[in-house]
C-alpha cells in the first residue's frame, strides 16, 4: 500500500503516484540542522513480512513530521506544498519523494554579459556514483559545478542538489556537501590541524580532525604551517577540508591538475576509497585516463554544451568503429579538398602539411585520399592509421587538444 501525506493546516495540490514511487527508506531531515530520522516505508515493511507495518509506519511518519495520514489505498495522492523555502514543519518535501538522483539539472544556462558559458544542459547524478565532467578549459565545467555548489547563481533553468535549490537554500545545502576547488589558499601561518578544526566549526556535524589527518597521511604534519607544506600535502589538506563535515556529496574541481604523477595516483586512491564507501562524487577533469579509471559515468562538455554522456565503456564502444588517418605530406596542401567517402571529419594542421581524417571505413577513405593526392602531385612523407578510443572521440568533438591525452 502507498501512503498519502498532507500537512494538517494546508490545502495541497495533488499528484498521483503509484506504490513503486516510494523509497524503501523514508529519511526525514530537519532543514538546516543535519538531524535525521529514518523509518522503513511500506515496501520495506512488506519485505520483512509485517503486513500491519504499513499503517504503523505511516502513523509514525505523521507523528515525526507533524503531518496527517489521508488514506492507505493502492493508488493515493501524494501532496505537494508551496511553502516558504520549499519546506514544511521544518522538513524538506523532497525527503518524501522517491528519487535516486542526488543532482538533477534541466535546461541549465549561465551567461556572463555577452558570453554564454553554459547552454541549456540536462543531466542527473545518482546516489553513490562518481560522475565526471570532462572537457577543455572554457567548456563550462567549473561554471556548472559552482552553480550546483551554491557559489554562483544560474541564469535560467532548474537545478536541485540533495533536494535543495542551490540558489535559494544555500545554507542547508552547504551544510551537507563537501567542496574541493581548483585552488585552495589558506593563511600562510595556519597549522594543518588548526585549519581543520576551524572549518569543522562552520558545520552542524563534523569528523575528528585527527581521524582525517591520519586518513590523508598528514598526521605528522598536523603542527606544520600551511606555507611549509608541499603541493601534494596542500592538496590532501584541501581534500580533508572538503570531508570535514562528512558530506553526502563531494565536489572535486580538477583535483589533480598541476600535480606530479605520484601525487595524482595518491589522489586517485583517495577518490576510489570514497567510491567504495558509496559516497557520491562529482569530478571535473582534463584527463581522459582519470575519467576512465575513476568515473561510473562521464559527461563530455564543450562550448557550454554536453555533447556526450554515458559510462566510459559505452563511450568507447561508440567510437570503436571509427579510425584516424593521418597523412604527412612533403609540401603544403590547399585548404580545399573533396568529401572523402565515409569520412566524419577532416582537419589540416597549421603547417598545412598534415592531414587528419576520421572515418568509419578507413580503407576506402584512405584509398580515395591517396588517389586525390596523386592527382594533385603532392608527395607523401608518412601515413598513420589508428583506431580511435574515448580520448580521440573527445578530441574530435572539441577540435582541440586536451591535456593528458595520449595519441
SVG drawing of the C-alpha trace seen along z (x, -y; Angstrom):
<svg xmlns="http://www.w3.org/2000/svg" viewBox="-8 -42 67 54">
<polyline fill="none" stroke="black" stroke-width="0.4" points="0.0,0.0 1.1,-3.6 0.8,-6.3 -0.5,-9.8 0.7,-12.6 -0.5,-16.2 0.1,-19.0 -3.0,-19.3 -3.2,-23.0 -2.6,-23.3 -4.6,-22.7 -2.4,-20.5 -2.3,-20.3 -2.4,-16.6 -0.3,-14.4 -1.0,-10.7 1.8,-8.3 2.0,-4.5 3.4,-2.4 6.6,-1.9 7.3,-5.6 8.0,-5.4 11.5,-5.0 12.4,-1.8 13.5,-4.0 12.0,-7.4 14.5,-9.8 13.2,-12.9 15.8,-15.6 15.2,-18.8 16.2,-21.6 19.4,-23.3 20.2,-21.1 21.6,-18.0 19.4,-15.9 17.8,-12.9 15.3,-10.2 14.8,-7.2 11.9,-4.8 11.1,-1.9 8.4,-2.5 5.6,-0.1 7.8,1.6 10.5,2.3 7.9,3.5 6.5,5.9 9.9,7.4 10.2,8.3 6.8,9.9 4.9,7.4 1.6,6.7 0.5,4.4 3.6,2.3 2.3,0.1 -0.3,-1.7 2.0,-1.7 4.9,-3.3 2.6,-5.9 1.4,-7.0 4.9,-7.1 5.9,-9.3 2.9,-11.5 3.9,-11.8 7.5,-12.7 6.8,-15.3 3.6,-16.7 1.5,-15.6 -1.7,-13.7 -2.3,-10.4 -5.1,-10.8 -5.6,-7.3 -4.0,-3.9 -5.1,-2.6 -3.1,-1.2 -3.3,-4.4 -3.2,-7.6 -2.4,-11.2 1.0,-12.5 0.5,-16.1 2.9,-18.8 3.0,-22.0 4.1,-25.5 5.5,-26.9 8.4,-29.2 11.8,-27.8 10.2,-24.6 9.8,-23.1 7.0,-22.3 7.1,-21.7 10.9,-22.1 11.2,-19.2 12.1,-19.3 9.3,-18.0 12.0,-16.2 12.5,-13.8 9.1,-12.2 9.7,-11.8 11.3,-8.7 14.4,-9.5 17.9,-8.1 19.1,-11.3 21.4,-13.4 21.6,-16.1 19.0,-16.9 19.7,-19.6 17.3,-20.7 17.9,-23.4 20.6,-25.0 22.2,-28.2 24.8,-30.6 25.8,-33.8 28.5,-36.4 27.5,-39.6 27.6,-38.6 29.3,-35.2 27.1,-32.2 29.2,-29.8 26.5,-27.1 24.0,-26.5 20.9,-24.6 22.4,-21.4 20.5,-18.4 21.8,-15.6 21.4,-13.7 23.8,-12.3 22.7,-9.2 23.4,-8.1 26.8,-6.6 28.3,-7.2 31.4,-9.0 30.2,-11.4 32.8,-13.1 32.6,-16.3 35.2,-16.1 36.4,-18.9 38.9,-21.5 39.3,-25.0 36.3,-27.1 33.9,-24.2 31.6,-25.3 32.6,-22.6 33.6,-25.0 30.6,-27.3 28.3,-24.3 29.8,-22.9 29.9,-26.4 26.1,-26.7 25.5,-23.3 27.6,-24.2 25.6,-27.4 28.6,-29.6 27.3,-31.2 23.6,-32.0 22.3,-30.4 20.9,-32.5 17.9,-30.1 16.9,-26.5 16.3,-24.2 18.8,-22.6 18.4,-20.6 21.1,-19.2 20.2,-16.8 16.7,-18.1 17.7,-21.7 17.7,-24.6 21.3,-25.9 20.1,-29.5 17.5,-29.7 18.7,-27.2 22.5,-27.8 22.9,-27.3 21.1,-24.0 23.0,-22.7 26.4,-23.8 26.0,-22.1 25.7,-18.7 28.2,-19.0 32.0,-19.0 33.8,-21.1 37.4,-21.0 38.0,-23.9 40.6,-24.2 42.9,-26.2 42.8,-26.3 44.7,-29.0 44.9,-29.3 46.8,-31.8 50.5,-31.0 50.9,-30.5 47.9,-28.5 48.6,-24.9 47.1,-21.9 45.1,-20.7 44.0,-24.3 42.6,-24.7 40.6,-21.5 39.2,-22.5 38.3,-25.9 36.4,-24.5 34.7,-21.9 33.2,-24.8 31.3,-26.0 29.1,-22.9 26.4,-21.2 28.4,-18.0 32.0,-17.1 34.6,-14.3 37.5,-14.3 40.5,-16.3 42.8,-13.6 40.9,-10.9 41.0,-12.9 44.7,-13.8 45.6,-10.2 43.5,-9.0 45.1,-11.5 48.6,-10.8 49.0,-14.3 49.1,-13.4 52.9,-14.0 52.3,-17.4 49.4,-18.4 51.5,-21.2 53.2,-22.3 52.2,-25.8 50.4,-25.8 53.3,-27.6 55.7,-24.7 53.5,-22.0 54.4,-20.6 52.0,-20.9 50.7,-17.3 50.3,-17.9 48.3,-21.1 46.0,-19.2 45.5,-16.4 44.7,-19.1 42.2,-20.6 40.5,-17.2 40.4,-16.9 38.7,-20.3 36.1,-19.1 35.5,-15.9 35.4,-17.6 31.6,-17.7 31.2,-14.1 29.3,-15.2 26.8,-13.2 28.0,-14.7 31.5,-15.7 32.6,-18.2 36.1,-17.9 37.0,-20.5 40.1,-19.4 41.8,-18.0 44.9,-16.7 45.7,-19.5 49.3,-20.5 50.3,-17.7 53.2,-15.3 52.2,-11.7 52.8,-10.2 50.6,-12.7 47.9,-12.2 47.9,-8.5 47.5,-9.2 44.5,-11.4 43.1,-8.7 43.4,-6.2 41.5,-8.5 38.7,-9.0 38.5,-5.3 38.1,-4.9 35.2,-7.4 33.7,-5.4 33.9,-2.2 32.2,-4.0 29.3,-4.7 29.9,-8.4 28.6,-10.5 31.3,-12.4 31.2,-14.9 34.6,-15.2 35.8,-17.7 38.9,-16.9 41.0,-17.4 42.4,-13.9 40.7,-11.2 42.6,-8.4 41.4,-9.9 37.8,-9.8 38.2,-6.2 39.7,-5.0 37.5,-6.8 34.1,-7.6 31.0,-5.5 29.6,-7.9 31.1,-10.8 29.5,-13.9 31.7,-15.4 31.3,-19.2 32.4,-21.6 31.5,-25.2 28.8,-25.1 27.0,-22.0 27.0,-18.3 28.0,-16.6 28.0,-13.0 27.1,-11.3 27.4,-7.7 29.9,-5.3 33.5,-5.3 32.9,-1.8 29.7,-3.0 31.5,-6.0 34.5,-3.8 32.2,-1.3 30.5,-4.0 33.9,-5.2 35.4,-1.8 34.0,-1.7 35.9,-4.9 39.6,-5.3 42.0,-8.1 44.0,-8.5 46.9,-10.9 48.9,-11.8 52.1,-13.9 52.9,-15.5 56.2,-16.9 54.6,-20.2 51.6,-22.3 48.1,-21.1 45.4,-23.5 42.7,-24.3 40.0,-22.8 39.5,-19.1 36.7,-16.7 34.3,-15.0 36.0,-11.7 33.7,-8.6 32.8,-7.5 34.8,-10.4 33.3,-12.0 35.7,-14.9 38.8,-16.3 41.3,-18.7 44.5,-20.3 47.3,-21.3 48.6,-24.9 51.6,-24.0 49.1,-22.7 51.2,-19.6 49.5,-17.2 46.0,-16.0 43.9,-14.2 40.7,-12.4 38.3,-10.4 36.4,-7.6 34.1,-4.7 35.6,-2.8 39.3,-3.8 40.5,-1.5 38.1,-3.0 38.7,-6.6 42.4,-6.2 42.3,-4.9 40.4,-7.9 42.7,-10.3 45.8,-8.7 44.3,-8.9 43.4,-12.6 46.9,-13.4 48.4,-11.7 46.2,-13.7 47.5,-16.9 51.1,-15.8 51.6,-16.1 54.4,-13.7 54.0,-11.8 56.3,-11.6 54.3,-9.5 50.9,-7.8 49.4,-6.6 46.2,-4.7 44.8,-4.1 41.6,-3.0 40.1,-5.8 39.3,-5.4 37.4,-7.7 40.3,-10.1 40.1,-10.6 36.4,-10.9 36.8,-13.8 39.5,-15.4 37.4,-15.0 34.4,-16.5 36.3,-19.5 38.6,-20.0 41.2,-20.9 43.7,-19.0 43.0,-18.1 45.9,-17.8 47.0,-14.3 45.6,-12.6 47.8,-10.0 47.7,-9.9"/>
</svg>
